[in-house]
Amino acid sequence: MAHNHPSGTAEPSSSDCNLTTQIKDALGLIDVRVLDHIVVAGDRTTSFVERGLL
């Protein structure tokens, strides 16, 4: 998964973390794995996996 932050900060918000968990859990019900969630802000990115958030 990926989404952008037009604000310019690539830091995942608490809302991003909560929504990621909800989507991951829902997709797990149909055996779909979420491998990562990338937040894009301009030329910067943050990986949930690299941050230990997923």
C-alpha distance matrix in Angstrom:
0.0 3.8 7.1 10.6 13.6 16.7 18.9 18.6 17.5 14.4 15.1 12.9 15.1 16.3 14.8 11.3 12.2 13.9 11.3 8.7 11.8 12.7 9.7 9.9 13.6 13.7 11.8 14.1 17.0 16.4 15.7 12.1 10.6 7.2 7.9 6.2 4.5 6.3 8.8 10.9 14.5 17.0 17.3 15.8 12.5 11.8 10.0 9.9 11.4 14.0 15.0 15.4 13.3 11.5
3.8 0.0 3.8 7.0 10.2 13.1 15.4 15.0 14.3 11.3 12.8 11.1 13.5 15.5 14.1 10.5 12.3 14.4 12.0 10.1 13.7 14.7 12.2 12.9 16.6 16.7 15.2 17.7 20.4 20.0 19.5 15.8 14.3 10.8 10.9 8.1 5.2 4.5 5.8 7.3 10.9 13.3 13.9 12.6 9.7 9.7 9.1 10.0 12.2 14.0 14.7 16.0 14.0 13.1
7.1 3.8 0.0 3.8 7.0 9.7 12.2 12.3 12.1 9.9 11.6 10.1 11.9 14.3 12.5 9.4 12.2 14.1 11.7 10.9 14.7 15.4 13.3 14.9 18.2 18.1 17.3 20.0 22.5 22.3 22.2 18.7 17.4 13.9 14.4 11.4 8.0 6.6 5.3 6.2 8.8 11.4 13.1 12.1 9.9 10.4 11.0 11.8 14.7 16.1 16.1 17.8 15.4 15.2
10.6 7.0 3.8 0.0 3.8 6.1 8.8 8.8 9.3 8.0 10.5 10.1 11.7 14.8 13.4 10.7 13.9 16.0 14.1 13.8 17.5 18.3 16.7 18.3 21.6 21.6 21.0 23.6 26.1 26.1 26.0 22.4 21.0 17.4 17.5 14.3 10.8 8.4 5.6 4.5 5.7 8.3 10.6 10.0 9.0 10.3 12.1 13.4 16.6 17.2 17.0 19.3 17.1 17.6
13.6 10.2 7.0 3.8 0.0 3.8 5.3 6.0 6.4 6.5 8.7 8.9 9.9 13.3 12.3 10.4 13.7 15.9 14.6 14.8 18.4 19.3 18.4 20.1 23.1 23.4 23.3 25.8 28.2 28.6 28.6 25.2 23.6 19.9 20.0 16.5 12.9 10.5 6.9 6.1 5.1 8.1 11.0 10.0 9.7 10.7 13.3 14.3 17.9 18.1 17.1 19.6 17.4 18.7
16.7 13.1 9.7 6.1 3.8 0.0 3.8 5.3 7.8 9.1 11.7 12.5 13.0 16.4 15.2 13.9 17.3 19.2 17.8 18.4 21.9 22.6 21.6 23.6 26.5 26.5 26.5 29.1 31.4 31.6 31.8 28.3 26.9 23.3 23.4 20.0 16.4 13.8 10.3 8.5 6.2 7.5 11.2 11.3 12.1 13.8 16.7 18.0 21.5 21.4 20.5 23.3 21.2 22.5
18.9 15.4 12.2 8.8 5.3 3.8 0.0 3.8 5.8 8.5 10.3 11.7 11.7 15.2 14.7 13.9 17.1 19.1 18.4 19.2 22.4 23.4 22.9 24.8 27.5 28.0 28.2 30.6 33.0 33.5 33.6 30.3 28.6 24.9 25.0 21.3 17.8 15.3 11.5 10.2 7.3 9.0 12.4 11.8 12.9 14.1 17.2 18.3 21.9 21.5 20.0 22.9 20.9 22.8
18.6 15.0 12.3 8.8 6.0 5.3 3.8 0.0 3.8 6.5 9.1 11.5 12.6 16.3 16.4 14.9 17.7 20.3 19.7 19.8 23.1 24.5 23.9 25.2 28.2 28.9 28.8 31.0 33.7 34.1 33.7 30.3 28.3 24.5 24.0 20.3 17.1 14.0 10.4 8.5 4.9 6.2 9.1 8.4 10.2 11.9 15.4 17.1 20.4 19.5 18.4 21.6 20.1 22.1
17.5 14.3 12.1 9.3 6.4 7.8 5.8 3.8 0.0 3.8 5.5 8.4 9.7 13.4 14.2 12.7 14.9 17.8 17.8 17.7 20.6 22.5 22.2 23.1 26.1 27.2 27.2 29.0 31.9 32.6 32.0 28.8 26.5 22.7 22.1 18.3 15.2 12.4 8.9 8.2 5.7 8.3 10.2 8.0 8.9 9.5 13.0 14.3 17.6 16.6 15.0 18.3 16.9 19.2
14.4 11.3 9.9 8.0 6.5 9.1 8.5 6.5 3.8 0.0 3.8 6.3 9.0 12.6 13.4 11.0 12.9 16.1 16.0 15.1 18.2 20.3 19.7 20.2 23.4 24.7 24.3 26.0 29.0 29.6 28.8 25.5 23.1 19.3 18.4 14.6 11.7 8.9 5.6 5.7 5.0 8.3 9.3 6.3 5.7 5.8 9.2 10.8 14.0 13.1 11.9 15.2 13.9 15.9
15.1 12.8 11.6 10.5 8.7 11.7 10.3 9.1 5.5 3.8 0.0 3.8 6.3 9.6 11.3 9.4 10.5 13.8 14.5 13.8 16.3 18.7 18.8 19.1 21.9 23.6 23.7 25.0 28.0 29.1 28.3 25.3 22.6 18.9 18.3 14.6 11.8 9.9 7.2 8.9 8.7 12.1 12.9 9.6 8.4 6.6 9.3 9.6 13.0 12.2 10.0 13.0 11.5 14.2
12.9 11.1 10.1 10.1 8.9 12.5 11.7 11.5 8.4 6.3 3.8 0.0 3.8 6.7 8.0 5.7 6.7 10.1 10.7 10.1 12.6 14.9 15.2 15.7 18.3 20.0 20.3 21.6 24.5 25.7 25.1 22.3 19.8 16.2 16.2 12.6 9.6 8.9 6.7 9.6 10.4 14.2 15.3 12.1 10.0 7.5 8.9 8.0 11.7 12.0 9.7 11.7 9.3 11.6
15.1 13.5 11.9 11.7 9.9 13.0 11.7 12.6 9.7 9.0 6.3 3.8 0.0 3.8 5.2 5.0 6.4 8.7 9.9 10.6 12.6 14.4 15.4 16.4 18.5 20.0 21.0 22.4 24.9 26.5 26.3 23.8 21.6 18.2 18.8 15.5 12.4 12.2 9.8 12.4 12.7 16.4 18.1 15.2 13.4 11.3 12.6 11.1 14.8 15.4 12.7 14.1 11.2 13.7
16.3 15.5 14.3 14.8 13.3 16.4 15.2 16.3 13.4 12.6 9.6 6.7 3.8 0.0 3.8 5.4 5.0 6.2 8.6 9.8 10.7 12.4 14.2 15.3 16.6 18.4 20.0 21.0 23.2 25.3 25.3 23.1 21.1 18.0 19.1 16.3 13.6 14.4 12.7 15.7 16.3 20.1 21.7 18.7 16.6 14.0 14.5 12.1 15.4 16.6 13.6 14.0 10.8 13.1
14.8 14.1 12.5 13.4 12.3 15.2 14.7 16.4 14.2 13.4 11.3 8.0 5.2 3.8 0.0 3.8 5.4 5.1 6.0 8.4 9.9 10.5 12.1 14.0 15.3 16.4 18.1 19.7 21.6 23.4 23.9 21.7 20.2 17.2 18.8 16.1 13.1 14.1 12.4 15.3 16.1 19.8 21.8 19.3 17.1 15.0 15.4 13.2 16.6 18.3 15.8 16.2 12.7 14.1
11.3 10.5 9.4 10.7 10.4 13.9 13.9 14.9 12.7 11.0 9.4 5.7 5.0 5.4 3.8 0.0 3.8 5.5 5.3 6.0 8.6 10.0 10.5 11.9 14.1 15.3 16.2 17.9 20.3 21.7 21.8 19.2 17.4 14.1 15.4 12.5 9.4 10.3 8.9 12.2 13.7 17.4 19.0 16.4 13.9 11.8 11.9 9.9 13.4 15.2 13.2 13.9 10.4 11.4
12.2 12.3 12.2 13.9 13.7 17.3 17.1 17.7 14.9 12.9 10.5 6.7 6.4 5.0 5.4 3.8 0.0 3.8 5.5 5.1 6.3 8.7 10.0 10.5 12.3 14.3 15.4 16.3 18.9 20.7 20.4 18.2 16.1 13.0 14.3 11.8 9.5 11.3 10.9 14.5 16.3 20.0 21.1 18.1 15.2 12.4 11.6 8.6 11.7 13.7 11.4 11.2 7.5 8.7
13.9 14.4 14.1 16.0 15.9 19.2 19.1 20.3 17.8 16.1 13.8 10.1 8.7 6.2 5.1 5.5 3.8 0.0 3.8 5.5 5.2 6.3 8.7 9.9 10.7 12.4 14.3 15.4 17.3 19.5 19.8 18.1 16.5 14.0 16.1 14.2 12.1 14.3 13.9 17.4 19.1 22.9 24.3 21.5 18.7 16.0 15.2 12.1 14.8 17.2 15.0 14.2 10.4 11.0
11.3 12.0 11.7 14.1 14.6 17.8 18.4 19.7 17.8 16.0 14.5 10.7 9.9 8.6 6.0 5.3 5.5 3.8 0.0 3.8 5.4 5.0 6.1 8.4 9.8 10.5 12.1 14.0 15.7 17.4 18.1 16.0 14.9 12.4 14.8 13.1 10.7 13.0 12.8 16.0 18.1 21.6 23.2 20.9 18.0 15.9 14.9 12.3 15.1 17.8 16.2 15.8 12.0 11.7
8.7 10.1 10.9 13.8 14.8 18.4 19.2 19.8 17.7 15.1 13.8 10.1 10.6 9.8 8.4 6.0 5.1 5.5 3.8 0.0 3.8 5.5 5.2 5.9 8.5 9.9 10.5 12.0 14.5 15.9 15.8 13.4 11.8 8.9 11.1 9.4 7.5 10.5 11.2 14.8 17.4 20.9 21.9 19.4 16.1 13.7 12.0 9.3 11.6 14.7 13.6 12.9 9.3 8.3
11.8 13.7 14.7 17.5 18.4 21.9 22.4 23.1 20.6 18.2 16.3 12.6 12.6 10.7 9.9 8.6 6.3 5.2 5.4 3.8 0.0 3.8 5.5 5.1 6.0 8.5 9.9 10.4 12.7 14.9 14.8 13.3 11.6 9.7 12.2 11.3 10.4 13.7 14.7 18.4 20.9 24.4 25.3 22.6 19.2 16.4 14.4 11.1 12.7 15.9 14.6 12.9 9.4 8.1
12.7 14.7 15.4 18.3 19.3 22.6 23.4 24.5 22.5 20.3 18.7 14.9 14.4 12.4 10.5 10.0 8.7 6.3 5.0 5.5 3.8 0.0 3.8 5.5 5.2 6.1 8.6 9.8 11.2 13.5 14.3 13.0 12.5 11.1 14.3 13.8 12.6 15.8 16.6 20.0 22.5 25.9 27.2 24.8 21.5 19.1 17.3 14.3 16.1 19.4 18.2 16.7 13.2 11.7
9.7 12.2 13.3 16.7 18.4 21.6 22.9 23.9 22.2 19.7 18.8 15.2 15.4 14.2 12.1 10.5 10.0 8.7 6.1 5.2 5.5 3.8 0.0 3.8 5.4 5.1 6.0 8.4 10.1 11.4 12.2 10.2 10.0 8.4 11.9 11.7 10.6 13.9 15.2 18.3 21.2 24.4 25.5 23.4 20.1 18.1 16.1 13.6 15.2 18.6 18.1 16.9 13.7 11.6
9.9 12.9 14.9 18.3 20.1 23.6 24.8 25.2 23.1 20.2 19.1 15.7 16.4 15.3 14.0 11.9 10.5 9.9 8.4 5.9 5.1 5.5 3.8 0.0 3.8 5.5 5.3 6.0 8.9 10.4 10.0 8.2 7.0 5.9 9.3 9.8 10.0 13.7 15.7 19.1 22.2 25.4 25.9 23.6 20.0 17.7 15.0 12.3 12.9 16.6 16.5 14.7 11.9 9.1
13.6 16.6 18.2 21.6 23.1 26.5 27.5 28.2 26.1 23.4 21.9 18.3 18.5 16.6 15.3 14.1 12.3 10.7 9.8 8.5 6.0 5.2 5.4 3.8 0.0 3.8 5.5 5.0 6.7 9.4 9.8 9.4 9.1 9.2 12.6 13.5 13.7 17.4 19.2 22.6 25.6 28.9 29.6 27.1 23.6 21.1 18.5 15.4 15.9 19.6 19.1 16.9 14.1 11.5
13.7 16.7 18.1 21.6 23.4 26.5 28.0 28.9 27.2 24.7 23.6 20.0 20.0 18.4 16.4 15.3 14.3 12.4 10.5 9.9 8.5 6.1 5.1 5.5 3.8 0.0 3.8 5.4 5.5 7.5 9.2 8.8 9.9 10.3 14.0 15.0 14.9 18.4 20.1 23.2 26.2 29.3 30.3 28.2 24.8 22.7 20.3 17.7 18.5 22.2 21.9 20.0 17.1 14.5
11.8 15.2 17.3 21.0 23.3 26.5 28.2 28.8 27.2 24.3 23.7 20.3 21.0 20.0 18.1 16.2 15.4 14.3 12.1 10.5 9.9 8.6 6.0 5.3 5.5 3.8 0.0 3.8 5.3 5.5 6.4 5.1 6.7 7.7 11.4 13.0 13.6 17.1 19.3 22.2 25.5 28.3 29.0 27.1 23.5 21.7 19.0 16.8 17.1 20.9 21.3 19.5 17.0 13.9
14.1 17.7 20.0 23.6 25.8 29.1 30.6 31.0 29.0 26.0 25.0 21.6 22.4 21.0 19.7 17.9 16.3 15.4 14.0 12.0 10.4 9.8 8.4 6.0 5.0 5.4 3.8 0.0 3.8 5.3 4.7 5.3 6.2 8.3 11.5 13.7 15.0 18.7 21.2 24.3 27.7 30.6 31.0 28.8 25.1 22.9 19.9 17.3 17.0 20.8 21.2 18.8 16.7 13.3
17.0 20.4 22.5 26.1 28.2 31.4 33.0 33.7 31.9 29.0 28.0 24.5 24.9 23.2 21.6 20.3 18.9 17.3 15.7 14.5 12.7 11.2 10.1 8.9 6.7 5.5 5.3 3.8 0.0 3.8 5.6 7.5 9.6 11.8 15.2 17.4 18.3 22.0 24.2 27.3 30.5 33.5 34.1 32.0 28.4 26.3 23.4 20.8 20.7 24.5 24.7 22.4 20.1 16.9
16.4 20.0 22.3 26.1 28.6 31.6 33.5 34.1 32.6 29.6 29.1 25.7 26.5 25.3 23.4 21.7 20.7 19.5 17.4 15.9 14.9 13.5 11.4 10.4 9.4 7.5 5.5 5.3 3.8 0.0 3.8 5.7 9.0 11.6 14.8 17.3 18.5 21.9 24.4 27.2 30.6 33.2 33.7 32.0 28.4 26.7 23.7 21.7 21.4 25.1 25.9 23.8 21.7 18.3
15.7 19.5 22.2 26.0 28.6 31.8 33.6 33.7 32.0 28.8 28.3 25.1 26.3 25.3 23.9 21.8 20.4 19.8 18.1 15.8 14.8 14.3 12.2 10.0 9.8 9.2 6.4 4.7 5.6 3.8 0.0 3.8 6.4 9.8 12.4 15.4 17.3 20.8 23.7 26.5 30.0 32.6 32.7 30.8 27.1 25.3 22.0 20.0 19.1 22.8 23.9 21.6 20.0 16.4
12.1 15.8 18.7 22.4 25.2 28.3 30.3 30.3 28.8 25.5 25.3 22.3 23.8 23.1 21.7 19.2 18.2 18.1 16.0 13.4 13.3 13.0 10.2 8.2 9.4 8.8 5.1 5.3 7.5 5.7 3.8 0.0 3.8 6.7 9.4 12.2 14.0 17.3 20.2 22.9 26.5 29.0 29.0 27.3 23.6 22.0 18.9 17.2 16.6 20.2 21.5 19.7 18.0 14.4
10.6 14.3 17.4 21.0 23.6 26.9 28.6 28.3 26.5 23.1 22.6 19.8 21.6 21.1 20.2 17.4 16.1 16.5 14.9 11.8 11.6 12.5 10.0 7.0 9.1 9.9 6.7 6.2 9.6 9.0 6.4 3.8 0.0 3.8 6.0 9.1 11.4 14.8 18.0 20.8 24.4 27.0 26.8 24.7 21.0 19.1 15.7 14.0 13.0 16.6 17.9 16.1 14.7 11.0
7.2 10.8 13.9 17.4 19.9 23.3 24.9 24.5 22.7 19.3 18.9 16.2 18.2 18.0 17.2 14.1 13.0 14.0 12.4 8.9 9.7 11.1 8.4 5.9 9.2 10.3 7.7 8.3 11.8 11.6 9.8 6.7 3.8 0.0 3.8 5.7 7.6 11.1 14.2 17.1 20.7 23.4 23.2 21.1 17.4 15.5 12.3 10.6 10.2 13.8 15.0 13.7 12.0 8.5
7.9 10.9 14.4 17.5 20.0 23.4 25.0 24.0 22.1 18.4 18.3 16.2 18.8 19.1 18.8 15.4 14.3 16.1 14.8 11.1 12.2 14.3 11.9 9.3 12.6 14.0 11.4 11.5 15.2 14.8 12.4 9.4 6.0 3.8 0.0 3.8 7.2 10.1 13.6 16.3 19.9 22.3 21.6 19.4 15.7 13.8 10.3 9.3 7.9 11.2 13.2 12.1 11.4 8.1
6.2 8.1 11.4 14.3 16.5 20.0 21.3 20.3 18.3 14.6 14.6 12.6 15.5 16.3 16.1 12.5 11.8 14.2 13.1 9.4 11.3 13.8 11.7 9.8 13.5 15.0 13.0 13.7 17.4 17.3 15.4 12.2 9.1 5.7 3.8 0.0 3.8 6.5 10.0 12.8 16.3 18.9 18.3 15.9 12.1 10.1 6.7 6.0 5.7 8.8 10.4 10.3 9.2 6.9
4.5 5.2 8.0 10.8 12.9 16.4 17.8 17.1 15.2 11.7 11.8 9.6 12.4 13.6 13.1 9.4 9.5 12.1 10.7 7.5 10.4 12.6 10.6 10.0 13.7 14.9 13.6 15.0 18.3 18.5 17.3 14.0 11.4 7.6 7.2 3.8 0.0 3.8 6.7 9.8 13.3 16.2 16.2 13.8 10.1 8.3 6.0 5.4 7.3 9.8 10.5 11.1 9.1 7.9
6.3 4.5 6.6 8.4 10.5 13.8 15.3 14.0 12.4 8.9 9.9 8.9 12.2 14.4 14.1 10.3 11.3 14.3 13.0 10.5 13.7 15.8 13.9 13.7 17.4 18.4 17.1 18.7 22.0 21.9 20.8 17.3 14.8 11.1 10.1 6.5 3.8 0.0 3.8 6.3 9.9 12.5 12.4 10.1 6.5 5.6 4.7 6.4 8.7 9.7 10.5 12.4 10.9 10.7
8.8 5.8 5.3 5.6 6.9 10.3 11.5 10.4 8.9 5.6 7.2 6.7 9.8 12.7 12.4 8.9 10.9 13.9 12.8 11.2 14.7 16.6 15.2 15.7 19.2 20.1 19.3 21.2 24.2 24.4 23.7 20.2 18.0 14.2 13.6 10.0 6.7 3.8 0.0 3.8 6.7 10.0 10.7 8.3 5.5 5.2 6.6 8.1 11.2 11.7 11.5 13.9 12.1 12.8
10.9 7.3 6.2 4.5 6.1 8.5 10.2 8.5 8.2 5.7 8.9 9.6 12.4 15.7 15.3 12.2 14.5 17.4 16.0 14.8 18.4 20.0 18.3 19.1 22.6 23.2 22.2 24.3 27.3 27.2 26.5 22.9 20.8 17.1 16.3 12.8 9.8 6.3 3.8 0.0 3.8 6.4 7.3 5.9 4.5 6.7 9.1 11.4 14.2 14.1 14.3 17.1 15.7 16.4
14.5 10.9 8.8 5.7 5.1 6.2 7.3 4.9 5.7 5.0 8.7 10.4 12.7 16.3 16.1 13.7 16.3 19.1 18.1 17.4 20.9 22.5 21.2 22.2 25.6 26.2 25.5 27.7 30.5 30.6 30.0 26.5 24.4 20.7 19.9 16.3 13.3 9.9 6.7 3.8 0.0 3.8 6.1 5.2 6.2 8.6 11.8 14.1 17.0 16.4 16.1 19.2 17.9 19.2
17.0 13.3 11.4 8.3 8.1 7.5 9.0 6.2 8.3 8.3 12.1 14.2 16.4 20.1 19.8 17.4 20.0 22.9 21.6 20.9 24.4 25.9 24.4 25.4 28.9 29.3 28.3 30.6 33.5 33.2 32.6 29.0 27.0 23.4 22.3 18.9 16.2 12.5 10.0 6.4 3.8 0.0 3.8 5.6 8.0 11.3 14.5 17.2 19.8 18.8 18.9 22.2 21.3 22.5
17.3 13.9 13.1 10.6 11.0 11.2 12.4 9.1 10.2 9.3 12.9 15.3 18.1 21.7 21.8 19.0 21.1 24.3 23.2 21.9 25.3 27.2 25.5 25.9 29.6 30.3 29.0 31.0 34.1 33.7 32.7 29.0 26.8 23.2 21.6 18.3 16.2 12.4 10.7 7.3 6.1 3.8 0.0 3.8 6.9 10.5 13.5 16.7 18.7 17.3 18.0 21.4 21.0 22.1
15.8 12.6 12.1 10.0 10.0 11.3 11.8 8.4 8.0 6.3 9.6 12.1 15.2 18.7 19.3 16.4 18.1 21.5 20.9 19.4 22.6 24.8 23.4 23.6 27.1 28.2 27.1 28.8 32.0 32.0 30.8 27.3 24.7 21.1 19.4 15.9 13.8 10.1 8.3 5.9 5.2 5.6 3.8 0.0 3.8 7.0 10.3 13.5 15.5 13.9 14.3 17.8 17.5 18.9
12.5 9.7 9.9 9.0 9.7 12.1 12.9 10.2 8.9 5.7 8.4 10.0 13.4 16.6 17.1 13.9 15.2 18.7 18.0 16.1 19.2 21.5 20.1 20.0 23.6 24.8 23.5 25.1 28.4 28.4 27.1 23.6 21.0 17.4 15.7 12.1 10.1 6.5 5.5 4.5 6.2 8.0 6.9 3.8 0.0 3.8 6.7 9.9 12.0 10.8 11.4 14.7 14.3 15.3
11.8 9.7 10.4 10.3 10.7 13.8 14.1 11.9 9.5 5.8 6.6 7.5 11.3 14.0 15.0 11.8 12.4 16.0 15.9 13.7 16.4 19.1 18.1 17.7 21.1 22.7 21.7 22.9 26.3 26.7 25.3 22.0 19.1 15.5 13.8 10.1 8.3 5.6 5.2 6.7 8.6 11.3 10.5 7.0 3.8 0.0 3.8 6.5 8.9 7.8 7.8 11.0 10.6 12.0
10.0 9.1 11.0 12.1 13.3 16.7 17.2 15.4 13.0 9.2 9.3 8.9 12.6 14.5 15.4 11.9 11.6 15.2 14.9 12.0 14.4 17.3 16.1 15.0 18.5 20.3 19.0 19.9 23.4 23.7 22.0 18.9 15.7 12.3 10.3 6.7 6.0 4.7 6.6 9.1 11.8 14.5 13.5 10.3 6.7 3.8 0.0 3.8 5.3 5.2 6.3 8.6 8.4 9.0
9.9 10.0 11.8 13.4 14.3 18.0 18.3 17.1 14.3 10.8 9.6 8.0 11.1 12.1 13.2 9.9 8.6 12.1 12.3 9.3 11.1 14.3 13.6 12.3 15.4 17.7 16.8 17.3 20.8 21.7 20.0 17.2 14.0 10.6 9.3 6.0 5.4 6.4 8.1 11.4 14.1 17.2 16.7 13.5 9.9 6.5 3.8 0.0 3.8 5.5 5.1 6.1 4.8 5.5
11.4 12.2 14.7 16.6 17.9 21.5 21.9 20.4 17.6 14.0 13.0 11.7 14.8 15.4 16.6 13.4 11.7 14.8 15.1 11.6 12.7 16.1 15.2 12.9 15.9 18.5 17.1 17.0 20.7 21.4 19.1 16.6 13.0 10.2 7.9 5.7 7.3 8.7 11.2 14.2 17.0 19.8 18.7 15.5 12.0 8.9 5.3 3.8 0.0 3.8 5.4 5.1 5.8 5.1
14.0 14.0 16.1 17.2 18.1 21.4 21.5 19.5 16.6 13.1 12.2 12.0 15.4 16.6 18.3 15.2 13.7 17.2 17.8 14.7 15.9 19.4 18.6 16.6 19.6 22.2 20.9 20.8 24.5 25.1 22.8 20.2 16.6 13.8 11.2 8.8 9.8 9.7 11.7 14.1 16.4 18.8 17.3 13.9 10.8 7.8 5.2 5.5 3.8 0.0 3.8 5.5 7.6 8.4
15.0 14.7 16.1 17.0 17.1 20.5 20.0 18.4 15.0 11.9 10.0 9.7 12.7 13.6 15.8 13.2 11.4 15.0 16.2 13.6 14.6 18.2 18.1 16.5 19.1 21.9 21.3 21.2 24.7 25.9 23.9 21.5 17.9 15.0 13.2 10.4 10.5 10.5 11.5 14.3 16.1 18.9 18.0 14.3 11.4 7.8 6.3 5.1 5.4 3.8 0.0 3.8 5.5 7.9
15.4 16.0 17.8 19.3 19.6 23.3 22.9 21.6 18.3 15.2 13.0 11.7 14.1 14.0 16.2 13.9 11.2 14.2 15.8 12.9 12.9 16.7 16.9 14.7 16.9 20.0 19.5 18.8 22.4 23.8 21.6 19.7 16.1 13.7 12.1 10.3 11.1 12.4 13.9 17.1 19.2 22.2 21.4 17.8 14.7 11.0 8.6 6.1 5.1 5.5 3.8 0.0 3.8 5.7
13.3 14.0 15.4 17.1 17.4 21.2 20.9 20.1 16.9 13.9 11.5 9.3 11.2 10.8 12.7 10.4 7.5 10.4 12.0 9.3 9.4 13.2 13.7 11.9 14.1 17.1 17.0 16.7 20.1 21.7 20.0 18.0 14.7 12.0 11.4 9.2 9.1 10.9 12.1 15.7 17.9 21.3 21.0 17.5 14.3 10.6 8.4 4.8 5.8 7.6 5.5 3.8 0.0 3.8
11.5 13.1 15.2 17.6 18.7 22.5 22.8 22.1 19.2 15.9 14.2 11.6 13.7 13.1 14.1 11.4 8.7 11.0 11.7 8.3 8.1 11.7 11.6 9.1 11.5 14.5 13.9 13.3 16.9 18.3 16.4 14.4 11.0 8.5 8.1 6.9 7.9 10.7 12.8 16.4 19.2 22.5 22.1 18.9 15.3 12.0 9.0 5.5 5.1 8.4 7.9 5.7 3.8 0.0
